[in-house]
């Protein structure tokens, strides 16, 4: 093992490292975390943090979760936080100030941009691009080659925190393979963007988006088919 670490690094018990791992200053790696080879962890990162529950939270109390697993060739940017029971596949890039909550999986070669928040119980496929300050709500699923532009907001609570009826009805969004969402769009709870479906910037998605269809507006309506040259199958 070739481990290089900066100042004030805290490494918990039973943490395992692959070859050629570089850790910056003021990093905390919690017990049991598994870190692969050729991993670069920048300053002030926290990996393997156990979630804490607010007293008023509607979520059930969670016992201690399994450790985080970080694949080979991963970069974790400055001041990012990766919670326990997260699985990050090989060659993922997580930029500065990102947060990846518990029970999240991230596929290989995906980019998690600066300030992105991926909430609990999400699945993110491979070769996705989640750009600066987008918000992926809990219980969402993103397929492969998904593009989420800056400032996108996804939601999972139709009741906006009112009435107990909502407690068993939380539902995140689904973006299937090749789906794309433009900057500053909002996706309402439970909506599905099908394969190669595309949402124009600034749109409010209140209905499912059909495969290979471009929607726009507030509420978003079908505008036209996605151009043939823009389809995922036609990319190099």
Phi and psi in degrees as a GROMACS rama.xvg file:
@    title "Ramachandran Plot"
@    xaxis  label "Phi"
@    yaxis  label "Psi"
@TYPE xy
-116.346  94.7817  UNK-2
-110.697  123.233  UNK-3
-114.427  125.538  UNK-4
-135.592  150.131  UNK-5
-86.0814  -155.354  UNK-6
-86.3342  151.194  UNK-7
58.8526  37.6157  UNK-8
-87.5777  133.206  UNK-9
-115.398  119.806  UNK-10
-119.494  121.621  UNK-11
-72.9005  179.622  UNK-12
-69.9095  147.813  UNK-13
59.9587  28.2358  UNK-14
-79.8793  136.261  UNK-15
-116.826  141.662  UNK-16
-124.429  143.984  UNK-17
-81.5577  -156.094  UNK-18
-88.3721  147.969  UNK-19
57.8057  61.802  UNK-20
-106.641  131.592  UNK-21
-116.602  126.795  UNK-22
-121.518  130.154  UNK-23
-78.6159  -160.83  UNK-24
-83.8255  149.26  UNK-25
60.2426  34.3556  UNK-26
-92.1626  142.14  UNK-27
-120.465  123.873  UNK-28
-118.943  115.208  UNK-29
-78.1183  162.653  UNK-30
-55.017  141.607  UNK-31
81.5858  -8.03406  UNK-32
-58.4035  141.73  UNK-33
-113.15  122.218  UNK-34
-123.18  127.27  UNK-35
-76.7242  -161.485  UNK-36
-92.3533  155.833  UNK-37
56.1572  44.5226  UNK-38
-103.815  137.082  UNK-39
-118.419  114.723  UNK-40
-112.957  114.984  UNK-41
-84.5369  -179.319  UNK-42
-58.8259  145.619  UNK-43
65.6625  19.3406  UNK-44
-79.2503  146.665  UNK-45
-121.81  126.902  UNK-46
-126.691  130.776  UNK-47
89.9773  15.3946  UNK-48
-62.6658  131.085  UNK-49
-75.7636  138.385  UNK-50
-68.4964  149.801  UNK-51
-116.771  147.579  UNK-52
-111.551  126.63  UNK-53
-65.8206  149.916  UNK-54
-59.8094  -32.5589  UNK-55
-93.2299  5.82087  UNK-56
-67.1026  143.793  UNK-57
-87.7822  -6.57763  UNK-58
-75.5132  145.644  UNK-59
-67.2208  150.367  UNK-60
-66.0086  134.87  UNK-61
-109.717  132.7  UNK-62
-76.3651  176.393  UNK-63
-56.512  130.373  UNK-64
-91.8952  158.059  UNK-65
-61.7737  161.983  UNK-66
-71.451  164.085  UNK-67
-75.235  152.283  UNK-68
-127.368  121.964  UNK-69
-113.035  123.927  UNK-70
-75.9072  -173.266  UNK-71
-76.7679  147.176  UNK-72
70.4967  19.246  UNK-73
-86.9555  141.779  UNK-74
-114.398  131.795  UNK-75
-118.716  117.446  UNK-76
-75.8764  167.623  UNK-77
-53.9179  131.983  UNK-78
64.8897  20.255  UNK-79
-81.0696  155.026  UNK-80
-126.59  124.932  UNK-81
-118.038  120.928  UNK-82
-80.0629  174.466  UNK-83
-65.6953  157.076  UNK-84
59.7708  32.8598  UNK-85
-102.658  138.951  UNK-86
-120.26  114.311  UNK-87
-108.133  120.05  UNK-88
-76.8176  179.275  UNK-89
-64.2755  146.326  UNK-90
61.9747  26.3909  UNK-91
-79.8924  142.494  UNK-92
-114.745  119.972  UNK-93
-113.674  115.822  UNK-94
-80.7861  178.704  UNK-95
-57.5777  143.905  UNK-96
66.1871  17.0038  UNK-97
-81.8934  155.645  UNK-98
-129.247  128.147  UNK-99
-122.381  112.646  UNK-100
-81.822  177.713  UNK-101
-65.1152  151.94  UNK-102
59.9088  39.5021  UNK-103
-111.036  140.566  UNK-104
-117.757  140.618  UNK-105
-127.977  125.261  UNK-106
-77.1979  165.864  UNK-107
-63.3306  145.264  UNK-108
62.7086  19.8024  UNK-109
-81.883  148.68  UNK-110
-111.734  122.998  UNK-111
-105.792  110.402  UNK-112
-75.2765  179.299  UNK-113
-62.8817  128.52  UNK-114
72.6238  8.91428  UNK-115
-69.3309  142.036  UNK-116
-118.518  119.651  UNK-117
-109.234  110.813  UNK-118
-78.2736  177.77  UNK-119
-61.4778  151.243  UNK-120
62.9111  38.4703  UNK-121
-108.08  154.333  UNK-122
-120.645  127.556  UNK-123
-120.899  127.307  UNK-124
-76.7124  -166.114  UNK-125
-90.1082  153.128  UNK-126
54.0029  35.2629  UNK-127
-86.8234  159.818  UNK-128
-128.567  110.515  UNK-129
-108.227  107.477  UNK-130
-89.9892  174.509  UNK-131
-43.7529  127.845  UNK-132
61.7456  22.7792  UNK-133
-82.0749  157.838  UNK-134
-124.878  117.89  UNK-135
-104.612  108.938  UNK-136
-70.2252  159.912  UNK-137
-58.204  148.267  UNK-138
69.205  27.6981  UNK-139
-98.7371  159.653  UNK-140
-137.78  123.289  UNK-141
-111.84  130.203  UNK-142
-76.6621  -160.353  UNK-143
-82.9345  153.723  UNK-144
56.93  33.8129  UNK-145
-85.7676  139.819  UNK-146
-117.878  122.491  UNK-147
-120.21  115.506  UNK-148
-76.8149  170.73  UNK-149
-59.5772  142.279  UNK-150
75.9472  7.76336  UNK-151
-69.7154  139.641  UNK-152
-121.888  125.867  UNK-153
-109.664  152.12  UNK-154
-134.657  160.114  UNK-155
-138.534  8.6106  UNK-156
-132.434  100.434  UNK-157
-67.983  -15.7604  UNK-158
-97.7561  -1.65204  UNK-159
47.0795  48.7508  UNK-160
70.6174  17.3317  UNK-161
-115.69  138.726  UNK-162
76.0652  142.51  UNK-163
-70.7976  -14.8619  UNK-164
-57.1671  -28.2023  UNK-165
-73.0292  -16.3943  UNK-166
-63.1548  -29.1061  UNK-167
-109.512  19.9454  UNK-168
-123.117  10.5406  UNK-169
-61.1834  133.617  UNK-170
-151.011  122.436  UNK-171
-77.2632  -167.814  UNK-172
-101.134  158.841  UNK-173
-123.178  126.333  UNK-174
-120.435  112.363  UNK-175
-81.3946  172.686  UNK-176
-49.7796  129.07  UNK-177
81.645  -0.336692  UNK-178
-66.1105  147.586  UNK-179
-137.446  139.407  UNK-180
-128.065  124.853  UNK-181
-77.6247  165.859  UNK-182
-56.0638  139.907  UNK-183
63.0355  20.5493  UNK-184
-81.4468  156.537  UNK-185
-123.033  130.453  UNK-186
-112.882  121.989  UNK-187
-76.8156  163.283  UNK-188
-57.2756  139.379  UNK-189
76.7521  1.41869  UNK-190
-79.8154  147.777  UNK-191
-116.925  131.341  UNK-192
-104.976  112.069  UNK-193
-77.8516  177.633  UNK-194
-51.9015  126.522  UNK-195
62.8077  9.91129  UNK-196
-64.0358  144.22  UNK-197
-134.434  134.941  UNK-198
-113.323  122.716  UNK-199
-69.0261  156.462  UNK-200
-56.6239  140.792  UNK-201
74.7019  15.5596  UNK-202
-89.0563  156.927  UNK-203
-114.051  110.69  UNK-204
-92.9334  109.207  UNK-205
-111.769  -2.79458  UNK-206
-135.924  159.039  UNK-207
-58.8835  149.097  UNK-208
-104.675  124.276  UNK-209
-69.1438  158.372  UNK-210
-59.0949  137.779  UNK-211
60.3078  25.411  UNK-212
-114.637  137.099  UNK-213
-95.4222  127.043  UNK-214
-118.616  154.35  UNK-215
-155.697  159.039  UNK-216
104.492  -179.408  UNK-217
-137.173  99.8987  UNK-218
-73.7923  155.281  UNK-219
-68.489  136.785  UNK-220
-128.747  155.794  UNK-221
-62.4234  133.123  UNK-222
-109.616  -52.3768  UNK-223
-168.471  170.736  UNK-224
-70.1937  148.182  UNK-225
-63.9965  135.731  UNK-226
-56.2902  139.479  UNK-227
-53.9245  -41.6486  UNK-228
-69.2173  -13.673  UNK-229
-92.1516  -10.8292  UNK-230
-66.4176  146.754  UNK-231
-57.2839  -39.3538  UNK-232
-64.7817  -17.105  UNK-233
-102.95  11.1846  UNK-234
-89.8219  148.308  UNK-235
